Amino acid sequence: MNNPIFEHNNLIIDQFTKQAIPFAKKSSQHIGEVFEKINSLVQANENDVVLDVASGTGSLAVEFAKRCKRVTGIDITPAMIEQAKILQKMNLLDNMKWDRGDVSHSLPYESNSFSIVVTKFSFHHLLNPLSVLVEMNRVCSIGGKIIVVDPTPSPEKANLYNQLEQLRDPSHVRSLTISEFESLFQKAGISIVKRGFYRMRIGLEDHLQSSFPDPTNIDKIRRMFSEDTKKDALGLESYFEGNEIYFSYPNSIFVGQKT
């Protein structure tokens, strides 16, 4: 019998094993600015104990570790964790640990263990985002912060946006709209106390080279972006600069508090 969770996890591992090195390079280019946007809402300090869920190459976890007491990162892809350990060593940080685990099932930590539980760009890869958010809330301490950062396409553009992303990255499941995230937090019993929003300019060709889509889909992806420069049907604010297409994801930051 096919196990959809097992098959999807294997797809994630395959995709992000290929992406690990280019993803690490790309992430390091913007992480300082992105962290400041997140931290302006969270105000992390030296007493905080942080969990980064689906931590990837560790760029966000490292930024928290520069300011906080202790940081744990958990991810399902060994190649991503290896890149995270390299980044930790480069930053001379000894207050970090890395765990390999399937965050879509359960988090291997005691309840009320972390004052900040954060995840960035993971929810659109999840088959059941509600169960992950519930687990993030469980391991967060009373009064602590639960932070989710993810692209939030507008409702009228979400279907086409998700079609594009599934062509580009087969491990993409679905990006939620802002109202869907609000509903998700409500179902998890978490009050959203702060919000943020940002865009980062990305070159399409660089993005394709670091995401490893099926080669048969690349021309279709380029055509969709080219069409998007005319009418913004994807909500990515795509535009030509010379012969190169640039665009930006509509990224939302949701900060919940455990009560």
Long-range contacts (C-beta under 8 A, 24 or more apart in sequence): 4-127, 5-104, 5-105, 5-127, 8-127, 8-171, 8-173, 9-76, 9-102, 9-104, 11-170, 11-171, 12-76, 12-77, 12-125, 12-171, 13-76, 13-77, 13-78, 14-171, 15-169, 15-170, 15-171, 15-212, 16-56, 16-77, 16-79, 16-80, 16-171, 17-77, 17-78, 17-79, 17-80, 18-212, 19-210, 19-211, 19-212, 20-57, 20-77, 20-79, 20-80, 20-82, 20-83, 21-83, 22-209, 22-210, 23-56, 23-57, 23-80, 23-83, 23-210, 24-57, 24-59, 24-83, 24-86, 24-87, 25-210, 26-206, 26-210, 27-56, 27-57, 27-59, 28-59, 28-87, 30-200, 31-59, 31-60, 31-62, 31-63, 32-63, 33-200, 34-60, 34-120, 34-149, 34-198, 34-200, 35-60, 35-63, 35-64, 37-196, 37-198, 37-253, 38-118, 38-120, 38-147, 38-149, 38-196, 38-253, 39-63, 39-67, 40-196, 41-147, 41-194, 41-195, 41-196, 41-253, 41-255, 42-116, 42-145, 42-147, 42-194, 42-255, 44-68, 44-116, 47-115, 48-115, 48-116, 49-113, 49-114, 49-115, 49-116, 50-114, 50-115, 50-116, 50-117, 50-118, 51-107, 51-109, 51-113, 51-114, 51-116, 51-117, 51-118, 51-136, 51-139, 52-118, 52-119, 52-120, 53-103, 53-107, 53-117, 53-118, 53-119, 53-122, 53-132, 53-136, 54-103, 54-119, 54-120, 54-122, 54-125, 55-80, 55-81, 55-84, 55-98, 56-80, 56-84, 56-120, 56-121, 56-122, 57-83, 57-84, 57-87, 58-83, 58-84, 58-85, 58-87, 58-88, 58-96, 58-98, 59-87, 60-118, 60-120, 61-96, 62-87, 62-88, 62-91, 62-93, 62-96, 64-116, 64-118, 65-91, 65-93, 65-95, 65-96, 66-91, 66-93, 68-95, 68-116, 69-95, 70-95, 70-96, 71-95, 71-96, 71-97, 72-96, 72-97, 72-98, 72-99, 72-109, 72-114, 73-97, 73-98, 73-99, 74-98, 74-99, 74-100, 74-101, 74-103, 74-107, 74-108, 75-100, 75-101, 75-103, 76-100, 76-101, 76-102, 76-103, 103-132, 103-135, 104-128, 104-131, 104-132, 106-135, 107-135, 107-136, 107-138, 107-139, 109-139, 110-139, 111-138, 111-139, 112-139, 112-140, 112-141, 112-142, 113-139, 113-141, 114-139, 114-140, 114-141, 114-144, 115-140, 115-141, 115-143, 115-144, 115-145, 116-140, 116-144, 116-145, 116-147, 117-144, 117-145, 117-146, 117-147, 118-145, 118-146, 118-147, 118-148, 118-149, 119-147, 119-148, 119-149, 120-149, 120-150, 121-149, 121-150, 121-151, 122-150, 123-148, 123-150, 123-175, 123-176, 124-150, 124-151, 124-165, 124-172, 124-173, 124-174, 124-175, 124-176, 125-171, 125-172, 125-173, 126-173, 127-173, 129-176, 129-184, 130-184, 130-187, 130-188, 133-184, 133-185, 133-188, 133-190, 134-188, 134-189, 137-188, 137-189, 137-190, 137-256, 137-258, 140-258, 141-258, 142-258, 142-259, 143-257, 143-258, 143-259, 144-257, 144-258, 145-193, 145-255, 145-256, 145-257, 145-258, 146-190, 146-255, 146-256, 146-257, 146-258, 147-253, 147-254, 147-255, 147-256, 148-181, 148-253, 148-254, 148-256, 149-251, 149-252, 149-253, 149-254, 150-175, 150-176, 150-181, 150-251, 150-252, 151-175, 151-249, 151-250, 151-251, 151-252, 152-176, 152-177, 152-178, 152-181, 152-250, 152-251, 152-252, 153-177, 153-234, 153-235, 153-250, 154-235, 154-250, 155-179, 157-233, 157-234, 157-235, 160-224, 160-233, 160-234, 161-234, 161-235, 161-236, 164-221, 164-224, 164-225, 164-234, 167-213, 167-214, 167-217, 167-220, 167-221, 167-224, 168-207, 168-208, 168-211, 168-213, 168-217, 168-221, 169-211, 169-213, 170-213, 170-214, 178-252, 181-252, 181-254, 185-254, 185-256, 188-256, 190-256, 190-257, 190-258, 191-256, 191-257, 191-259, 192-254, 192-255, 192-256, 193-255, 193-256, 193-257, 194-253, 194-255, 195-252, 195-253, 195-254, 195-255, 196-252, 196-253, 196-255, 197-250, 197-251, 197-252, 197-253, 198-251, 198-253, 199-237, 199-248, 199-249, 199-250, 199-251, 200-248, 200-249, 200-251, 201-246, 201-247, 201-248, 202-246, 202-247, 202-248, 202-249, 203-244, 203-245, 203-246, 204-238, 204-244, 204-245, 204-246, 204-247, 205-244, 205-245
